[in-house]
Amino acid sequence: VSIPVRLLLGTETDPHHEESIRLLERQLPDCRIVMLEGHGHAAHVTAPDLVAAAVVELTRELERRR
C-alpha cells in the first residue's frame, strides 16, 4: 500500500481487536493509529464526530503533501 493509512482505535476496544490493529500498523509503511478516547469498536456509531475529524485530518495532511 503506497498511500497513507490511519487506523482508528477506541481506547475501550477489546484487546483482540487492538492486537489486530497494532499488527496491521506494523505491516503498512505509512500508517498511524488514531486513538478515539473513551470509545470502543463501534466508535463510528458512538462518536461519528471523532471519526469524521480523523478523516478530515488525514485529508488535510494529504493536501499539504502535494
Kinemage of the C-alpha trace (Angstrom):
@kinemage 1
@onewidth
@group {chain A} dominant
@subgroup {mainchain}
@vectorlist {calphas} color= white
{ca val a 1} P 0.000 0.000 0.000
{ca ser a 2} L 1.602 3.239 -1.096
{ca ile a 3} L -0.863 5.713 0.405
{ca pro a 4} L -1.024 6.988 3.992
{ca val a 5} L -3.312 4.954 6.213
{ca arg a 6} L -4.932 5.888 9.501
{ca leu a 7} L -6.333 3.167 11.686
{ca leu a 8} L -8.928 4.261 14.207
{ca leu a 9} L -8.755 2.561 17.585
{ca gly a 10} L -11.029 3.263 20.507
{ca thr a 11} L -9.420 3.234 23.935
{ca glu a 12} L -12.228 0.933 25.102
{ca thr a 13} L -11.760 -1.557 22.260
{ca asp a 14} L -11.491 -5.237 23.190
{ca pro a 15} L -7.884 -6.452 23.369
{ca his a 16} L -8.187 -8.874 20.434
{ca his a 17} L -9.223 -6.008 18.145
{ca glu a 18} L -6.385 -3.836 19.409
{ca glu a 19} L -3.852 -6.605 18.771
{ca ser a 20} L -5.069 -6.896 15.179
{ca ile a 21} L -4.877 -3.144 14.611
{ca arg a 22} L -1.345 -2.945 16.006
{ca leu a 23} L -0.244 -5.874 13.838
{ca leu a 24} L -1.701 -4.176 10.762
{ca glu a 25} L 0.021 -0.907 11.679
{ca arg a 26} L 3.401 -2.676 11.672
{ca gln a 27} L 2.762 -4.062 8.187
{ca leu a 28} L 1.858 -0.800 6.461
{ca pro a 29} L 4.654 1.639 5.572
{ca asp a 30} L 2.860 4.970 6.140
{ca cys a 31} L 0.420 4.088 8.863
{ca arg a 32} L -0.568 5.620 12.173
{ca ile a 33} L -3.151 4.742 14.764
{ca val a 34} L -5.581 7.460 15.805
{ca met a 35} L -6.867 6.835 19.325
{ca leu a 36} L -10.518 7.620 19.982
{ca glu a 37} L -10.630 8.342 23.691
{ca gly a 38} L -13.436 6.678 25.620
{ca his a 39} L -14.851 4.699 22.702
{ca gly a 40} L -14.818 1.090 21.605
{ca his a 41} L -15.143 -0.906 18.416
{ca ala a 42} L -18.318 0.942 17.351
{ca ala a 43} L -16.911 4.471 17.523
{ca his a 44} L -18.335 5.186 14.080
{ca val a 45} L -21.743 4.956 15.818
{ca thr a 46} L -20.906 6.355 19.259
{ca ala a 47} L -18.545 9.138 18.132
{ca pro a 48} L -19.069 9.952 14.451
{ca asp a 49} L -17.633 13.422 15.074
{ca leu a 50} L -14.292 11.926 16.162
{ca val a 51} L -14.239 9.591 13.174
{ca ala a 52} L -15.018 12.482 10.817
{ca ala a 53} L -12.302 14.608 12.435
{ca ala a 54} L -9.739 11.849 11.825
{ca val a 55} L -10.755 11.654 8.166
{ca val a 56} L -10.556 15.435 7.774
{ca glu a 57} L -7.129 15.489 9.439
{ca leu a 58} L -5.781 12.878 7.023
{ca thr a 59} L -7.302 14.722 4.052
{ca arg a 60} L -5.583 17.942 5.119
{ca glu a 61} L -2.302 16.111 5.579
{ca leu a 62} L -2.556 14.697 2.070
{ca glu a 63} L -3.285 18.157 0.658
{ca arg a 64} L -0.160 19.547 2.378
{ca arg a 65} L 1.953 16.791 0.791
{ca arg a 66} L 1.012 17.860 -2.731
